Each structure stands twice: as C-alpha cells, then as structure tokens.
C-alpha cells in the first residue's frame, strides 16, 4: 500500500493541514522523509522530543518495559509509576502526583481540583478562575475555555462558566479581577502558543501575592516550559515563585504520551477516591519511558547545556537579522525561543516555516508573527550551526520573494 499525503484527505478528519513531508525515520536531531530527504529538527514535536529522536535511554526503557507489562487498571498501582512519582516529588515543591495522558488532561485535573478545594473549604460561591489572554492550556472544553484565545473556544455552544481573562504582565488589570470568590489562577510561566512571552518579575510575584491574599490557588501550566526546556527542571525555579499546583506533559515522556499534575498533600487530599480518574493515566509503559527521560534531563550537564545552546541560537539569529532585517526581537528562555517578525513581515510566520522545510529545516510558529524554535535539549552544537545556516537560506528565500 502506497502512503501519500493525499490519503490524509481521504481518511482523516480535516482539523489539521499537514505538510507534504511524511517523516519515516529519525535519529537525534535529524529526520528523513519517504524520499530520504534529510531535515534538521528545530521543532522537537512542539517541545516534546526533549532528547531528540530514538534516544538510547528511552529506547531501552521502552523495550525493557514492553517485555514486562504494558497496562493495568487503576485498581492496582505499578512500579514505574511509583518510581517516577517519587522522583518528581523529590525534585520539586510537590508532595503528590496525579498521572494523565496529556497536558490538556493534566490541566483539566488541576482545574477540577481547584474548584473542588474551593467548594470544600469555602462554599459554592468561590468558583471564579482567572487566566490570561493569548494563553493556551489544551483542547478539552474546560481547558480551551480557560485558554485566552477565542478562536479555539468559540463555536461549540455554551462554555463552562465563571472564567475571566486579562492581559499577561498587566498587574493592574489582574489586581482588578481577583477577589475572594476567585478559586484559582492559571498561567504559563512563559507563554508559548501566545508568542513566547516571558513574565516580568514584578508581575509573577504580584500574582503569587494576590493569590495568597485571596485564598486562590496558583496553577502553573508548565506543559511546554517543564522538564528542562528553560534551563531549569521547571521554570518556576528561576522565578522565585512557587505555585500551588503545577502541570507537566510534552517533554515529560520525551515523545511517549504522558502528563502529570503535581501539588501539595493538603490540596491533593480533596481528590478523594472516585472524584477523578484516567484509564491510561500512570500506565507502566508510559511511566517507564518518562522515568528514563526525567532521569536523563534532570542533570547539571543537560540543564546547563540548554543555556549554552540558547546562546548559540541567539547569536545565530542575531547574525541572520543583521543581514536580512526581518526580526524586531528574539525572546524566550532556554530552548523555547521566539523570533518576532518586524513590521515589514507581519503575518508571515508561516511563510518562513514553509521556506525552512524547503531548505531541510523543521521549525514552528507561535501565532502569525513569531517563528518558534523548540529543539532537543541535547541537540549537537554542530546541528544548531547547520540548522541556522539552513534557516538563513530560508529567510533569504522569503526576503527575496517579496
């Protein structure tokens, strides 16, 4: 059977519009398609493939666990889940872990938990959730409503209620919204899909203080920033602010689907038996692979290497911009980097993405005006250099095609 891009149109729901490229194998930060064309991967499966493709530690964990036990119901627990949970507790502020399959599911659990805590402790009137415009928290109906992008949440009928938004980094607007009926505030400690926007120190500290003042739980969505992406194991560590609940996914499994919500014991106690669950959450196969990914990333060598690689990207992008003058700024942290298009190239981020593919490079966009780079945390330095050379050609193609 010949598999082509045309088959997608015949058999798949049309909510995606994938490129003509169909990858068939990969190793490290290199990917090959059906025609044996090679690509350097600066996308990492949208910040998922934290150790690149087919990392030996992950492959070994998958093979070893695959010959032992794949799945159990949550009537029983299992060794890989318990080992991974213990390591996550030891490495973070948290005392308890809940496993799911994805970031959206981890966020759904966090939001349900926050509402349950408020109901148990304060009564039904304390139900307001505050989130931020341009935020992204998943595609379930609850999480997509909390996410601050109407394009993703509109058109599906009545939305979950008592959810409000304000602009990220706007302390005054946030202070005007929060009150004693606020049960939770959900925020990314660095906005990803919204354009790679870092919080100011003043903003994140004000959010933490106001949450404490109003007995509201602070939820950090670290689905994209977590597991080494910013150069810390979790981004909150560099912000001098500790959330009450944190969600993690994407890089947690290094490419194998898994998500987790972590929190303190006093908060976790409100998810009593039967209040929430997940058929596949915490299954042994996912947790075994995630444990290998977590162990590999959570080392000084890898985390310090992220900062070194960030500087290589920043220097390379600055050189490209000096030649072609297409970016107004480069922002982000660690290996979550956004090159922001200047006024002359507004709305054309996808043009740069397509030109990159045509030059053997995989990258991403974060909205219409930001080119996003989320490569492997251990991408070889020479792959960064070669990839940036390919990106320079792609930029030149867009500039010269005006």
GUPA-721185 format. One record per residue (C-alpha): residue number from 0; x, y, z. Coordinates in Angstrom, 3 decimals, padded with zeros to 6 digits. Example, Ala and Ser with C-alpha at 12.3 -4.5 7.8 and 13.67 -1.06 7.14 Angstrom:
# GUPA-721185
zagu seq 0 X 012.300 Y -004.500 Z 007.800
zagu seq 1 X 013.670 Y -001.060 Z 007.140
//
This chain:
# GUPA-721185
zagu seq 0 X 000.000 Y 000.000 Z 000.000
zagu seq 1 X 001.449 Y 003.348 Z -001.054
zagu seq 2 X 001.068 Y 006.018 Z 001.638
zagu seq 3 X 000.915 Y 009.595 Z 000.365
zagu seq 4 X -000.244 Y 012.947 Z 001.692
zagu seq 5 X -003.373 Y 012.592 Z -000.468
zagu seq 6 X -004.509 Y 009.704 Z 001.742
zagu seq 7 X -004.824 Y 012.165 Z 004.638
zagu seq 8 X -007.594 Y 013.969 Z 002.769
zagu seq 9 X -009.392 Y 010.674 Z 002.175
zagu seq 10 X -009.314 Y 009.178 Z 005.670
zagu seq 11 X -008.549 Y 011.859 Z 008.270
zagu seq 12 X -010.791 Y 014.454 Z 009.890
zagu seq 13 X -009.760 Y 017.796 Z 008.322
zagu seq 14 X -008.868 Y 019.645 Z 011.536
zagu seq 15 X -005.178 Y 019.583 Z 010.554
zagu seq 16 X -003.431 Y 020.662 Z 007.377
zagu seq 17 X -000.133 Y 018.758 Z 007.479
zagu seq 18 X 002.732 Y 019.450 Z 005.139
zagu seq 19 X 003.513 Y 017.252 Z 002.151
zagu seq 20 X 006.524 Y 015.891 Z 004.063
zagu seq 21 X 005.903 Y 012.476 Z 005.654
zagu seq 22 X 008.779 Y 011.575 Z 008.001
zagu seq 23 X 009.557 Y 007.866 Z 008.244
zagu seq 24 X 012.664 Y 007.682 Z 010.466
zagu seq 25 X 014.717 Y 009.888 Z 012.753
zagu seq 26 X 017.790 Y 009.821 Z 014.957
zagu seq 27 X 018.892 Y 012.543 Z 017.332
zagu seq 28 X 018.021 Y 015.848 Z 015.702
zagu seq 29 X 017.891 Y 014.522 Z 012.134
zagu seq 30 X 014.714 Y 013.368 Z 010.376
zagu seq 31 X 014.271 Y 011.659 Z 007.000
zagu seq 32 X 011.140 Y 011.568 Z 004.862
zagu seq 33 X 009.770 Y 008.976 Z 002.427
zagu seq 34 X 012.108 Y 010.250 Z -000.289
zagu seq 35 X 015.146 Y 010.149 Z 002.016
zagu seq 36 X 015.309 Y 013.938 Z 002.238
zagu seq 37 X 017.050 Y 014.969 Z 005.461
zagu seq 38 X 015.807 Y 017.635 Z 007.875
zagu seq 39 X 017.345 Y 019.157 Z 010.970
zagu seq 40 X 014.731 Y 019.263 Z 013.711
zagu seq 41 X 014.371 Y 022.610 Z 015.498
zagu seq 42 X 010.711 Y 021.817 Z 016.343
zagu seq 43 X 011.051 Y 018.801 Z 018.624
zagu seq 44 X 007.443 Y 017.770 Z 018.110
zagu seq 45 X 006.407 Y 021.108 Z 019.676
zagu seq 46 X 008.745 Y 020.919 Z 022.696
zagu seq 47 X 008.070 Y 017.207 Z 023.209
zagu seq 48 X 011.183 Y 015.414 Z 021.960
zagu seq 49 X 013.423 Y 016.765 Z 024.716
zagu seq 50 X 016.136 Y 014.201 Z 023.991
zagu seq 51 X 015.706 Y 014.140 Z 020.242
zagu seq 52 X 014.548 Y 011.071 Z 018.351
zagu seq 53 X 015.245 Y 007.479 Z 019.424
zagu seq 54 X 017.456 Y 008.423 Z 022.362
zagu seq 55 X 019.087 Y 005.185 Z 023.575
zagu seq 56 X 017.928 Y 005.601 Z 027.201
zagu seq 57 X 014.306 Y 005.983 Z 026.097
zagu seq 58 X 014.500 Y 003.172 Z 023.551
zagu seq 59 X 015.950 Y 000.849 Z 026.207
zagu seq 60 X 013.233 Y 001.772 Z 028.720
zagu seq 61 X 010.525 Y 001.185 Z 026.114
zagu seq 62 X 011.920 Y -002.201 Z 025.085
zagu seq 63 X 012.557 Y -003.383 Z 028.633
zagu seq 64 X 009.126 Y -002.396 Z 029.920
zagu seq 65 X 007.441 Y -003.568 Z 026.713
zagu seq 66 X 008.517 Y -007.114 Z 027.555
zagu seq 67 X 007.241 Y -006.882 Z 031.150
zagu seq 68 X 003.825 Y -005.248 Z 031.456
zagu seq 69 X 002.106 Y -002.537 Z 029.396
zagu seq 70 X -001.095 Y -001.649 Z 031.133
zagu seq 71 X -003.063 Y -002.146 Z 034.301
zagu seq 72 X -006.283 Y -000.630 Z 035.543
zagu seq 73 X -006.020 Y 001.827 Z 038.408
zagu seq 74 X -007.436 Y -000.874 Z 040.659
zagu seq 75 X -003.706 Y -001.613 Z 041.026
zagu seq 76 X -000.620 Y 000.559 Z 041.036
zagu seq 77 X 002.698 Y -000.272 Z 039.369
zagu seq 78 X 006.409 Y 000.110 Z 039.952
zagu seq 79 X 007.306 Y 002.551 Z 037.115
zagu seq 80 X 004.528 Y 004.969 Z 038.170
zagu seq 81 X 005.625 Y 004.913 Z 041.800
zagu seq 82 X 009.300 Y 005.367 Z 040.942
zagu seq 83 X 008.568 Y 008.294 Z 038.621
zagu seq 84 X 006.231 Y 009.939 Z 041.126
zagu seq 85 X 008.823 Y 009.668 Z 043.878
zagu seq 86 X 011.469 Y 011.272 Z 041.662
zagu seq 87 X 009.137 Y 014.114 Z 040.705
zagu seq 88 X 008.293 Y 014.766 Z 044.357
zagu seq 89 X 011.962 Y 014.738 Z 045.349
zagu seq 90 X 012.883 Y 017.186 Z 042.567
zagu seq 91 X 010.064 Y 019.739 Z 043.032
zagu seq 92 X 007.933 Y 021.587 Z 045.590
zagu seq 93 X 005.230 Y 018.938 Z 045.278
zagu seq 94 X 004.238 Y 016.124 Z 047.608
zagu seq 95 X 001.677 Y 014.308 Z 045.463
zagu seq 96 X 001.402 Y 013.320 Z 041.788
zagu seq 97 X -001.538 Y 012.509 Z 039.506
zagu seq 98 X -000.756 Y 010.962 Z 036.112
zagu seq 99 X -002.715 Y 011.582 Z 032.908
zagu seq 100 X -002.037 Y 011.165 Z 029.177
zagu seq 101 X -001.510 Y 014.746 Z 028.029
zagu seq 102 X -001.125 Y 018.357 Z 029.028
zagu seq 103 X -004.792 Y 019.072 Z 028.477
zagu seq 104 X -005.769 Y 016.233 Z 030.803
zagu seq 105 X -003.283 Y 017.371 Z 033.452
zagu seq 106 X -004.744 Y 020.882 Z 033.222
zagu seq 107 X -008.293 Y 019.536 Z 033.380
zagu seq 108 X -007.366 Y 017.716 Z 036.581
zagu seq 109 X -005.764 Y 020.857 Z 038.029
zagu seq 110 X -008.829 Y 022.984 Z 037.321
zagu seq 111 X -011.239 Y 020.393 Z 038.705
zagu seq 112 X -009.089 Y 020.046 Z 041.803
zagu seq 113 X -009.006 Y 023.819 Z 042.343
zagu seq 114 X -012.780 Y 024.042 Z 042.086
zagu seq 115 X -013.178 Y 021.105 Z 044.490
zagu seq 116 X -010.804 Y 022.628 Z 047.058
zagu seq 117 X -012.715 Y 025.917 Z 046.962
zagu seq 118 X -016.077 Y 024.166 Z 047.257
zagu seq 119 X -014.945 Y 022.044 Z 050.204
zagu seq 120 X -013.204 Y 024.858 Z 052.075
zagu seq 121 X -015.202 Y 027.962 Z 051.208
zagu seq 122 X -018.506 Y 027.082 Z 049.550
zagu seq 123 X -020.036 Y 027.204 Z 046.055
zagu seq 124 X -019.628 Y 030.959 Z 045.517
zagu seq 125 X -015.827 Y 030.664 Z 045.350
zagu seq 126 X -015.581 Y 029.358 Z 041.779
zagu seq 127 X -014.003 Y 032.099 Z 039.639
zagu seq 128 X -010.979 Y 031.111 Z 037.533
zagu seq 129 X -008.662 Y 033.797 Z 036.162
zagu seq 130 X -006.414 Y 033.131 Z 033.175
zagu seq 131 X -004.608 Y 035.264 Z 030.618
zagu seq 132 X -005.270 Y 036.427 Z 027.090
zagu seq 133 X -003.260 Y 034.505 Z 024.484
zagu seq 134 X -002.766 Y 031.687 Z 026.959
zagu seq 135 X -003.080 Y 028.073 Z 025.877
zagu seq 136 X -003.984 Y 025.205 Z 028.193
zagu seq 137 X -005.327 Y 022.418 Z 025.963
zagu seq 138 X -008.317 Y 021.465 Z 023.843
zagu seq 139 X -010.804 Y 019.940 Z 026.252
zagu seq 140 X -013.826 Y 022.213 Z 026.614
zagu seq 141 X -012.784 Y 023.322 Z 030.112
zagu seq 142 X -009.124 Y 023.954 Z 029.258
zagu seq 143 X -009.821 Y 025.623 Z 025.915
zagu seq 144 X -012.225 Y 027.995 Z 027.652
zagu seq 145 X -009.619 Y 028.830 Z 030.281
zagu seq 146 X -007.118 Y 029.398 Z 027.472
zagu seq 147 X -007.347 Y 033.008 Z 026.353
zagu seq 148 X -007.838 Y 032.504 Z 022.620
zagu seq 149 X -011.439 Y 032.750 Z 021.442
zagu seq 150 X -010.573 Y 031.262 Z 018.041
zagu seq 151 X -010.072 Y 027.902 Z 019.752
zagu seq 152 X -013.022 Y 028.014 Z 022.157
zagu seq 153 X -015.834 Y 029.670 Z 020.173
zagu seq 154 X -018.312 Y 027.733 Z 018.079
zagu seq 155 X -019.036 Y 024.792 Z 020.363
zagu seq 156 X -022.029 Y 026.078 Z 022.288
zagu seq 157 X -022.266 Y 027.256 Z 025.907
zagu seq 158 X -018.910 Y 027.355 Z 027.667
zagu seq 159 X -018.028 Y 026.452 Z 031.256
zagu seq 160 X -018.812 Y 029.498 Z 033.380
zagu seq 161 X -017.076 Y 031.843 Z 035.822
zagu seq 162 X -013.861 Y 032.082 Z 033.802
zagu seq 163 X -012.332 Y 035.524 Z 033.166
zagu seq 164 X -009.216 Y 036.799 Z 031.416
zagu seq 165 X -006.836 Y 039.726 Z 031.464
zagu seq 166 X -003.614 Y 040.588 Z 029.668
zagu seq 167 X -000.399 Y 038.822 Z 030.662
zagu seq 168 X 002.045 Y 041.097 Z 032.521
zagu seq 169 X -000.716 Y 043.618 Z 033.350
zagu seq 170 X -000.604 Y 043.807 Z 037.146
zagu seq 171 X -003.314 Y 046.455 Z 037.445
zagu seq 172 X -005.794 Y 044.518 Z 035.294
zagu seq 173 X -005.132 Y 041.346 Z 037.259
zagu seq 174 X -005.492 Y 043.091 Z 040.618
zagu seq 175 X -008.849 Y 044.490 Z 039.484
zagu seq 176 X -010.131 Y 040.991 Z 038.617
zagu seq 177 X -009.047 Y 038.861 Z 041.556
zagu seq 178 X -011.330 Y 038.762 Z 044.583
zagu seq 179 X -012.369 Y 036.495 Z 047.444
zagu seq 180 X -014.530 Y 034.436 Z 045.064
zagu seq 181 X -011.518 Y 033.564 Z 042.905
zagu seq 182 X -010.670 Y 029.902 Z 043.400
zagu seq 183 X -007.694 Y 029.659 Z 041.035
zagu seq 184 X -005.398 Y 031.485 Z 038.666
zagu seq 185 X -003.910 Y 029.508 Z 035.783
zagu seq 186 X -000.852 Y 030.856 Z 033.994
zagu seq 187 X 002.087 Y 029.767 Z 031.919
zagu seq 188 X 005.370 Y 030.905 Z 033.490
zagu seq 189 X 006.366 Y 031.756 Z 029.909
zagu seq 190 X 003.573 Y 031.991 Z 027.346
zagu seq 191 X 004.203 Y 029.569 Z 024.486
zagu seq 192 X 001.473 Y 029.484 Z 021.865
zagu seq 193 X 000.686 Y 033.133 Z 022.622
zagu seq 194 X 004.007 Y 034.293 Z 021.203
zagu seq 195 X 006.868 Y 033.281 Z 023.560
zagu seq 196 X 006.236 Y 035.977 Z 026.180
zagu seq 197 X 008.158 Y 035.972 Z 029.467
zagu seq 198 X 006.605 Y 037.311 Z 032.668
zagu seq 199 X 008.165 Y 040.277 Z 034.404
zagu seq 200 X 009.475 Y 039.598 Z 037.908
zagu seq 201 X 007.040 Y 042.139 Z 039.294
zagu seq 202 X 004.078 Y 040.513 Z 037.554
zagu seq 203 X 004.684 Y 036.928 Z 038.627
zagu seq 204 X 005.390 Y 037.983 Z 042.226
zagu seq 205 X 002.237 Y 040.127 Z 042.298
zagu seq 206 X 000.165 Y 037.216 Z 041.003
zagu seq 207 X 001.563 Y 034.949 Z 043.716
zagu seq 208 X 000.925 Y 037.505 Z 046.489
zagu seq 209 X -002.620 Y 038.308 Z 045.366
zagu seq 210 X -003.473 Y 034.605 Z 045.104
zagu seq 211 X -002.270 Y 034.106 Z 048.666
zagu seq 212 X -004.175 Y 037.182 Z 049.876
zagu seq 213 X -007.450 Y 035.919 Z 048.370
zagu seq 214 X -007.024 Y 032.194 Z 049.176
zagu seq 215 X -006.844 Y 031.388 Z 045.474
zagu seq 216 X -004.698 Y 028.529 Z 044.170
zagu seq 217 X -001.945 Y 029.433 Z 041.714
zagu seq 218 X -001.688 Y 026.858 Z 038.923
zagu seq 219 X 001.422 Y 026.913 Z 036.737
zagu seq 220 X 000.904 Y 025.310 Z 033.342
zagu seq 221 X 004.407 Y 024.008 Z 032.641
zagu seq 222 X 003.345 Y 021.687 Z 029.851
zagu seq 223 X 005.661 Y 023.479 Z 027.412
zagu seq 224 X 008.200 Y 025.033 Z 029.803
zagu seq 225 X 008.771 Y 021.988 Z 032.002
zagu seq 226 X 011.387 Y 019.225 Z 032.079
zagu seq 227 X 014.400 Y 021.347 Z 031.218
zagu seq 228 X 013.008 Y 023.499 Z 028.424
zagu seq 229 X 014.046 Y 026.825 Z 030.009
zagu seq 230 X 017.304 Y 025.562 Z 031.506
zagu seq 231 X 015.768 Y 024.711 Z 034.884
zagu seq 232 X 013.965 Y 021.454 Z 035.548
zagu seq 233 X 010.793 Y 023.551 Z 035.868
zagu seq 234 X 010.549 Y 027.236 Z 035.009
zagu seq 235 X 009.121 Y 028.235 Z 038.407
zagu seq 236 X 012.529 Y 027.540 Z 039.957
zagu seq 237 X 014.041 Y 030.601 Z 038.241
zagu seq 238 X 011.101 Y 032.881 Z 039.092
zagu seq 239 X 011.395 Y 032.820 Z 042.899
zagu seq 240 X 007.690 Y 031.925 Z 042.967
zagu seq 241 X 006.219 Y 028.563 Z 043.943
zagu seq 242 X 002.793 Y 027.562 Z 042.574
zagu seq 243 X 000.228 Y 025.516 Z 044.473
zagu seq 244 X -000.377 Y 023.175 Z 041.541
zagu seq 245 X 001.851 Y 022.504 Z 038.516
zagu seq 246 X 001.061 Y 020.625 Z 035.321
zagu seq 247 X 003.631 Y 018.917 Z 033.135
zagu seq 248 X 003.499 Y 016.839 Z 029.937
zagu seq 249 X 005.151 Y 017.152 Z 026.486
zagu seq 250 X 008.841 Y 016.629 Z 027.357
zagu seq 251 X 007.950 Y 014.515 Z 030.406
zagu seq 252 X 007.713 Y 011.443 Z 028.181
zagu seq 253 X 010.293 Y 012.514 Z 025.618
zagu seq 254 X 007.790 Y 011.625 Z 022.877
zagu seq 255 X 005.701 Y 008.990 Z 024.655
zagu seq 256 X 002.283 Y 010.350 Z 025.712
zagu seq 257 X 002.125 Y 011.187 Z 029.423
zagu seq 258 X 001.066 Y 014.117 Z 031.572
zagu seq 259 X 001.059 Y 014.839 Z 035.282
zagu seq 260 X -000.401 Y 017.212 Z 037.823
zagu seq 261 X 001.685 Y 017.742 Z 040.942
zagu seq 262 X 000.696 Y 019.535 Z 044.147
zagu seq 263 X 000.920 Y 019.654 Z 047.940
zagu seq 264 X -000.665 Y 016.991 Z 050.132
zagu seq 265 X -003.233 Y 019.326 Z 051.694
zagu seq 266 X -004.559 Y 020.256 Z 048.256
zagu seq 267 X -004.355 Y 016.732 Z 046.826
zagu seq 268 X -006.481 Y 015.404 Z 049.698
zagu seq 269 X -009.592 Y 016.912 Z 048.056
zagu seq 270 X -009.427 Y 014.461 Z 045.137
zagu seq 271 X -010.910 Y 011.655 Z 047.180
zagu seq 272 X -011.473 Y 008.171 Z 045.796
zagu seq 273 X -013.706 Y 008.301 Z 042.724
zagu seq 274 X -013.629 Y 012.079 Z 042.196
zagu seq 275 X -011.350 Y 011.938 Z 039.134
zagu seq 276 X -009.531 Y 009.342 Z 037.059
zagu seq 277 X -007.928 Y 008.269 Z 033.807
zagu seq 278 X -007.958 Y 004.831 Z 032.185
zagu seq 279 X -004.421 Y 005.102 Z 030.829
zagu seq 280 X -003.034 Y 007.605 Z 033.329
zagu seq 281 X 000.042 Y 006.206 Z 035.062
zagu seq 282 X 000.285 Y 003.110 Z 032.909
zagu seq 283 X 003.600 Y 001.256 Z 033.303
zagu seq 284 X 004.821 Y 001.684 Z 029.729
zagu seq 285 X 004.423 Y 005.472 Z 029.700
zagu seq 286 X 005.874 Y 005.870 Z 033.171
zagu seq 287 X 008.914 Y 003.714 Z 032.405
zagu seq 288 X 009.782 Y 005.846 Z 029.371
zagu seq 289 X 009.062 Y 009.064 Z 031.279
zagu seq 290 X 011.290 Y 007.953 Z 034.141
zagu seq 291 X 014.161 Y 007.488 Z 031.706
zagu seq 292 X 013.516 Y 010.918 Z 030.172
zagu seq 293 X 013.227 Y 012.599 Z 033.584
zagu seq 294 X 016.443 Y 010.990 Z 034.853
zagu seq 295 X 018.350 Y 011.982 Z 031.728
zagu seq 296 X 017.190 Y 015.598 Z 031.680
zagu seq 297 X 017.461 Y 016.242 Z 035.418
zagu seq 298 X 021.249 Y 016.553 Z 035.426
zagu seq 299 X 023.523 Y 019.573 Z 035.631
zagu seq 300 X 025.103 Y 018.607 Z 032.307
zagu seq 301 X 021.845 Y 018.702 Z 030.361
zagu seq 302 X 020.316 Y 021.734 Z 032.113
zagu seq 303 X 023.498 Y 023.805 Z 031.791
zagu seq 304 X 023.769 Y 022.657 Z 028.187
zagu seq 305 X 020.363 Y 024.200 Z 027.489
zagu seq 306 X 021.733 Y 027.635 Z 028.411
zagu seq 307 X 024.781 Y 027.125 Z 026.208
zagu seq 308 X 022.572 Y 026.156 Z 023.279
zagu seq 309 X 020.278 Y 029.119 Z 023.866
zagu seq 310 X 023.234 Y 031.455 Z 023.393
zagu seq 311 X 024.189 Y 029.743 Z 020.143
zagu seq 312 X 020.648 Y 030.288 Z 018.858
zagu seq 313 X 020.578 Y 033.910 Z 019.955
zagu seq 314 X 023.952 Y 034.662 Z 018.361
zagu seq 315 X 022.966 Y 032.909 Z 015.137
zagu seq 316 X 019.605 Y 034.627 Z 014.876
zagu seq 317 X 021.226 Y 037.992 Z 015.559
zagu seq 318 X 023.664 Y 037.396 Z 012.692
zagu seq 319 X 020.832 Y 036.419 Z 010.353
zagu seq 320 X 018.878 Y 039.500 Z 011.342
zagu seq 321 X 021.858 Y 041.772 Z 010.839
zagu seq 322 X 021.988 Y 040.546 Z 007.253
zagu seq 323 X 018.255 Y 040.420 Z 006.426
zagu seq 324 X 016.493 Y 042.694 Z 008.974
zagu seq 325 X 013.352 Y 040.595 Z 009.490
zagu seq 326 X 013.046 Y 040.365 Z 013.315
zagu seq 327 X 012.077 Y 043.055 Z 015.793
zagu seq 328 X 013.346 Y 040.960 Z 018.717
zagu seq 329 X 014.247 Y 037.447 Z 019.815
zagu seq 330 X 012.561 Y 036.449 Z 023.073
zagu seq 331 X 012.023 Y 033.458 Z 025.304
zagu seq 332 X 014.259 Y 031.448 Z 027.586
zagu seq 333 X 016.386 Y 028.352 Z 027.245
zagu seq 334 X 015.317 Y 026.394 Z 024.190
zagu seq 335 X 011.861 Y 027.968 Z 023.960
zagu seq 336 X 012.796 Y 030.782 Z 021.598
zagu seq 337 X 010.652 Y 033.116 Z 019.518
zagu seq 338 X 011.931 Y 035.282 Z 016.667
zagu seq 339 X 009.392 Y 038.083 Z 016.330
zagu seq 340 X 008.812 Y 039.394 Z 012.808
zagu seq 341 X 009.131 Y 043.140 Z 012.315
zagu seq 342 X 006.505 Y 045.415 Z 010.769
zagu seq 343 X 007.616 Y 044.628 Z 007.236
zagu seq 344 X 006.865 Y 040.897 Z 007.633
zagu seq 345 X 003.768 Y 040.958 Z 009.844
zagu seq 346 X 001.531 Y 037.908 Z 009.484
zagu seq 347 X 004.085 Y 035.913 Z 007.516
zagu seq 348 X 005.477 Y 033.462 Z 010.073
zagu seq 349 X 004.087 Y 030.514 Z 008.108
zagu seq 350 X 005.990 Y 031.671 Z 005.004
zagu seq 351 X 009.229 Y 031.284 Z 006.977
zagu seq 352 X 008.127 Y 027.861 Z 008.219
zagu seq 353 X 007.456 Y 026.627 Z 004.676
zagu seq 354 X 010.707 Y 028.114 Z 003.383
zagu seq 355 X 012.541 Y 026.351 Z 006.214
zagu seq 356 X 011.061 Y 022.979 Z 005.244
zagu seq 357 X 012.119 Y 023.616 Z 001.658
zagu seq 358 X 015.663 Y 024.108 Z 002.957
zagu seq 359 X 015.742 Y 020.988 Z 005.125
zagu seq 360 X 014.778 Y 022.515 Z 008.475
zagu seq 361 X 011.821 Y 021.869 Z 010.786
zagu seq 362 X 010.670 Y 024.745 Z 012.987
zagu seq 363 X 007.371 Y 026.136 Z 014.302
zagu seq 364 X 005.289 Y 029.271 Z 014.604
zagu seq 365 X 003.672 Y 030.849 Z 017.672
zagu seq 366 X 000.935 Y 032.886 Z 016.084
zagu seq 367 X 001.207 Y 034.688 Z 012.767
zagu seq 368 X 004.181 Y 036.859 Z 013.728
zagu seq 369 X 006.578 Y 034.633 Z 015.684
zagu seq 370 X 008.861 Y 031.856 Z 014.447
zagu seq 371 X 009.336 Y 029.365 Z 017.277
zagu seq 372 X 012.286 Y 027.087 Z 017.983
zagu seq 373 X 011.940 Y 024.194 Z 020.461
zagu seq 374 X 014.695 Y 021.722 Z 019.570
zagu seq 375 X 016.040 Y 018.810 Z 021.571
zagu seq 376 X 017.703 Y 019.888 Z 024.816
zagu seq 377 X 020.749 Y 017.830 Z 023.806
zagu seq 378 X 020.876 Y 018.811 Z 020.129
zagu seq 379 X 024.511 Y 018.599 Z 018.967
zagu seq 380 X 026.130 Y 022.016 Z 018.633
zagu seq 381 X 027.033 Y 021.304 Z 015.012
zagu seq 382 X 023.363 Y 020.613 Z 014.260
zagu seq 383 X 022.498 Y 024.060 Z 015.620
zagu seq 384 X 025.119 Y 025.638 Z 013.393
zagu seq 385 X 023.992 Y 023.720 Z 010.309
zagu seq 386 X 020.333 Y 024.284 Z 011.086
zagu seq 387 X 020.832 Y 028.030 Z 011.441
zagu seq 388 X 022.655 Y 028.037 Z 008.093
zagu seq 389 X 019.607 Y 026.371 Z 006.546
zagu seq 390 X 017.355 Y 028.884 Z 008.305
zagu seq 391 X 019.405 Y 031.750 Z 006.885
zagu seq 392 X 018.780 Y 030.390 Z 003.399
zagu seq 393 X 015.058 Y 030.136 Z 004.194
zagu seq 394 X 014.979 Y 033.741 Z 005.426
zagu seq 395 X 016.775 Y 034.806 Z 002.265
zagu seq 396 X 014.194 Y 032.989 Z 000.154
zagu seq 397 X 011.319 Y 034.824 Z 001.850
zagu seq 398 X 013.061 Y 038.190 Z 001.661
zagu seq 399 X 013.975 Y 037.775 Z -001.991
zagu seq 400 X 010.483 Y 036.574 Z -002.926
zagu seq 401 X 008.845 Y 039.849 Z -001.910
//
